[in-house]
Each structure stands twice: as structure tokens, then as C-alpha cells.
């Protein structure tokens, strides 16, 4: 079914935000490789780096959207509900990946 969301592709900040979330999520998933090969301290540093990457990427994306005028145009065309839905999906994905990474690190001995 068509829900009228095809014009989302016209907003560069939406695509950039998607990639920021996907790269951070993949990075958090790779903590299993880092922890098994380098140990607990390296895994903790890896997760901290992924969270920092996510924060810097998200802030950069939002600043770009506001300064380029895409944010205002997006809000006029789609409203807050669509933005909230995308944000909640990102939070659920990143939250799940972060939770699994932290639990894995907590179970490491060295």
C-alpha cells in the first residue's frame, strides 16, 4: 500500500540519519569480535567509540537539516508524527544493540 512517504527520498538528512544509525548499530554488533580478540577493556572502548560516533553523527545530521532548510520543509510536508516514528525506530534498534553489547561486556572476564 502507498502511504505517501515516497518524497522522503528527497530529504538528504533522512538518508544520512539512516546511515548514521546503521553504522553505529553495526559497530555495536562488532563488539563481539573486538571483545573476543582484544578483551574487555578494548570492547568497552569500542562501545564508547560507537556511542560517540552516533552522537556526533546525529548532531551533525540535525544541524545540516536545520541549516539547509530541509527540516522546515520536512515538517511542513510530513509533520512531527513521521519524524517521531523514524526516531523511535532508531532508538529501538540502537537501544537493543547497545543493551546486547553492554551485557556481553559484563560477561567478559578479562
Buried (B, 14 or more C-beta within 10 A) or exposed (E): EEEEEEEBEEBEBBEBBBEBBEBBBEBBEBBBEBBEEEEBEBBBEBBEEBBEBBEEBBEBBEEBBEEEEBBEBBEEEBEEEBBEEBBEEBEEBBEEBBEBBBEBBEEBEE
